[in-house]
Amino acid sequence: MATLSKFDFKELLTGISTRARRPEDILSGIRAADLEGVIFPRFADEEYTPFASGEAIHDGDHSGYLVLHRSTAQQMSEGPGDSADAPDYIYSVAEGDIDDFAAIKGAAGFFTSHPGKTTFSPVQSVSEGKSTIIAANIDYHESDEPVDLHFQTKSGGSRIVRTRKRWISTVDIDGREARIHEGDMVAMSGSRGLVFAGARVVAPSRIDTLYNLLTDAYLAAETEFGPASAWERLSDTAFFAAHREEIREIVASDEFRGFQSLIGFCHAQSPLRVYVNVHKTACVVRPGCSPRR
């Protein structure tokens, strides 16, 4: 059987939904990577040469400003305006500690040259659900030269950070040194362990979007109606009402119907005993979401 691409896989899900294909006919050709573009937001374009590579230990594709010191992250978050409006950034340090907690928590992703999975920074990054890469083939540099870094907030405003000049470097395929300075845009793929210079476009996952919406609706119902009736009252929340048409459209799509049929077939063959192992309420809620609602 030919190897499936993530784009082919979406077509196969439609085939299952329309009964043009059977789940058992395609399962033998599915790889974990084929699911990426279906159940997670992923970079939409593929023709990019990575700046660096490492070991991927937590999924997610994100772009943001490169931040190489916790003081930079702190100044970005404490700038004028709402902290939720702070610029998106990717955090990277060689060896972090408890003082890097806030910087990691506020980041869209984290990567490091350190190879240890159980050191503070990668453990904290994974526990916060951040895209995470370790053992990246990069070196860290810092000089005493002062610089003003200019960042754009989510709403289009500007924040200026006064700090020292910092950058990361690696050696490209031609043996030349390549650099990315703190404050430059970078992209990282936590599913493939790749770091890119510059931002990249992320294509959203409809299935991921649906489960996130249902999770948020449940949490709203739990707050408003209590945990005993949260599932039954999920559709009575203002949050659900605001997203009702989007939820209905995704649930009715051939892609999602095919995905549900495939998952249902897999569960019938080999029922799962443990669905999730997490430390956050939203993560516990998500596996229990009922898209058929």
Salt bridges, closest charged atoms under 4 A:
GLU24 OE2 - ARG22 NH1 3.29
ASP25 OD1 - ARG22 NH2 3.02
ASP34 OD1 - ARG31 NH2 2.71
GLU36 OE1 - ARG42 NE 3.67
ASP45 OD1 - ARG200 NH2 3.25
GLU46 OE2 - LYS6 NZ 3.35
GLU46 OE1 - ARG192 NH1 3.60
GLU55 OE2 - LYS117 NZ 3.08
ASP59 OD1 - ARG42 NH2 3.54
ASP61 OD1 - ARG42 NH1 3.83
ASP88 OD1 - LYS154 NZ 3.27
ASP100 OD2 - ARG70 NH1 3.36
GLU128 OE1 - LYS105 NZ 3.46
GLU128 OE1 - LYS280 NZ 3.55
GLU142 OE2 - ARG164 NH1 3.06
GLU142 OE1 - ARG166 NE 3.32
ASP144 OD1 - ARG164 NH1 3.86
GLU145 OE1 - LYS165 NZ 3.87
ASP148 OD1 - ARG162 NH1 2.88
ASP172 OD2 - ARG176 NE 3.51
ASP174 OD2 - ARG176 NH2 2.97
GLU177 OE1 - ARG179 NE 3.17
GLU182 OE1 - ARG166 NH1 2.88
ASP208 OD1 - ARG286 NH2 2.88
ASP236 OD2 - ARG233 NE 2.61
GLU245 OE2 - ARG248 NH1 3.61
GLU246 OE1 - HIS243 ND1 3.63
GLU249 OE2 - ARG206 NH2 2.30
GLU255 OE1 - ARG206 NH1 3.98
